[in-house]
Amino acid sequence: MTRIFLLSDTHSYCDDRILHYASEADQTWHAGDIGSTSVSDAIEKVSSFKAVYGNIDDHLQRSQYPEDLIFQCENVKVLMTHIAGYPKRYHPRVRSLIEQHQPKLVICGHSHLLKVMNDKQYGHLHMNPGAAGTHGFHKVRTGLQFEIDNHQIKNLQVIEFGARGAVNK
């Protein structure tokens, strides 16, 4: 069993609560818009870390992380990218990746809207953890935690870090 902490859109913000959840996870996954290497450096000190770059990430994040990441976690194939769209409205590039790789879990960020939904057409679970940072239009900073046990994705929980304007250090 692998415990996952999933976040996105930190936009250069990382506080003790984010680091707490990262330290409790076996792996922390970041779906882009990291914003600063200080965020990835802090998380990498407490957790195994996988990430993709997002549209606000500069050359440092783009040289360190790919645009798309396709990997296995236990017996679950994962596709992670920053801008994906949603079931029935995928970006054409992402639709092509889904059709080619047939992941069981598709993860994205970008919208700052927390969404978890089944994609019946392609047979996978689609997750967007919302935004964990303080920049954007979202009202509450969010993330997700869940477990992957062999081929099952289970025990999904929404994490609320507090209001976007509230800084928790």
N, C-alpha and C positions, 0 to 999 in steps of 0.2 A: 504494500500500500504506500502511495506517495501523497503527501499533503502539499497542496498547491495554494499559494497566495497570488492572486491576480490583480494587477492594477494597470492603470493607463493615465495618460494626461496629467502627469505630476507637474509639468511646466516649471521645473527647477525647484520644486518644493518637496521637502521630506522632513517629517517630524518624528518624534519618539513613538507615536502610535503606529505609523507606517513601519518603522523599524521593529516594533514589538511583534506585529503580525508576521513580518518577514522572518524574524528569528524563530518563530514557532513553526514555520513551514519547512518542508524538505526542499522545496524549490519555490522561488519567486519569479513570476513571469510578468514582464512589462510590455504592454501593447502599444508603445510609442508615445512620442512627445515627452521624452524624458526631460529635456530642457537643459540639463547641466550634468557634467560628469560627476559633480559632487553627489547627486542623487544616486547614480548607479554605483559609485564608489562606496557610499554608506551602506547600501543594501548588500553589496557583494561581501562586506565584512561580516554580515550576520546570516547570509543565506546563499545557496546556490542560485545563480541568476541567469535568466534567459531574457532577451529583449529584441525588439525590432525598432528601427527608427521611425519617427513620425515627421509630419510636415514642418514642424517648428524646430526640429533638431538640426544642429549645425554640422559642419564637416567632421567634428570630433566623434559625435554619436554615429554619423553615417559611415565613418571609417571603422568603427568598432562593432556595429550591429547591422544586420541585413534589413532590407525592405520587407522580405518575406522569410519566415522560418517554418520549415516543415520537419517535424521530428516525431519520434515515438516516446511516449511516456507509458511505461509498462506495455500493455497491448492496445493502447489508444494512439492512433495517428492524429497529430495536431497540426493545424495550419494557423499561424499567427501572422497578422499584418496590421498596419495601423488603419488604413482606409479600405474597408471592405464593402460597405453597404450592408444590406440585410436580406434575409430570405425573400425571394421573388424580385429583389432590387439590388443584386450584387453588381459591383463594378465589373465591367467585362474582363479585365485582367484577372480579378479574383475568381470570377466564375470559371474561367479557363483553368486556374490552379485547382479549384474544387473538382472539376470534371477529370482532370489529369491524375490527381493524387488521392481522391476520395477519402478525405479525412473524416474521422468520427467527431472531432471537435474543431470548430472554427472560432478563432478569437480575434477581436479587433478593438479599436478604441475610436478616437477622433470626434465622435458626436457629443461626448460628455453626458450621454444618456445611458443609464444602466439598463441593459436588456439581456434576458436569457430566453431563448426560444428554440423550439425544435424546427428544423427545416425538413419537412416531410418529403420534398422533392428530391433532395440529395441525401437524406438519411443521416444527418448529423445534428449535434447540438451547437447552437450559435451563442457565444457569450461576448458581451461588451460590459466591462466592469464600471463604466461611468468614468468620472474624473476624480483623482485623488488630490489634485493640486488646488491652488487658490485662485487661478486665473480662468475665466470663462463665465458662461451664463448659468451654469448649474447652481442650484441652491445648497445642496448637500454633497460633501465629498464622500465618495464611495469606492469600494473595492469588493472583491469576491474571494471566498476561500472554499475549497472543495477537496475531495480526495479522488484519486484514481486508483482503483483496486483491480488489477489484472485488466479486464476489458470494461469495467464499470466506472462511470463518473457518478459520484454519490456525495451525500452530506454537504450539499451546496448551501452556503450561507452568505448573505449580504452583510458587508461591514459598512457601517456609517461612521465616518471620522468626525462629523460635526458640520456646522454651517461653513460654507465656502469662505466667508469673511473671518471666521474664527481661527486664530492661529494657536495650535497646541504644541508647545515646545516642552 
